[in-house]
Amino acid sequence: MKITLEQSGGFAATPKLTTPVTIETTEIAADLRGEIESIVRDLDFFDLPTRLDTTSQGAADYFTYELTVQDHGKTHTVVATDPVSHPELVRLIGILRMFPEFS
């Protein structure tokens, strides 16, 4: 499974925060791979709408997260804006943000 996270927006754009992070779950530790793949399955990620926008009208300086998952020939992208309302999606974003390429 290949997952890419791109983050944009916020008060002050920081190059490290806007650089996409891409991971191949086959290349990371088995426990972390299992956790990430489990979250994607529990989310029914490929059935989520392409936009999950929860910001109020006129809101500014929120982060936007673009998550793309490729698995078994399927590709799906979901764009979510703070505050992200789905706890498992928040958890997945948090895990991906811990990778050195992102921090």
Secondary structure, 3 states (H helix, E strand, C coil): CEEEEEEEECCCCCHHHHCCEEEEHHHCCHHHHHHHHHHHHHHCHHHCCCEEECCCCCCCCCEEEEEEEEECCEEEEEEEECCCCCHHHHHHHHHHHCCCCCC
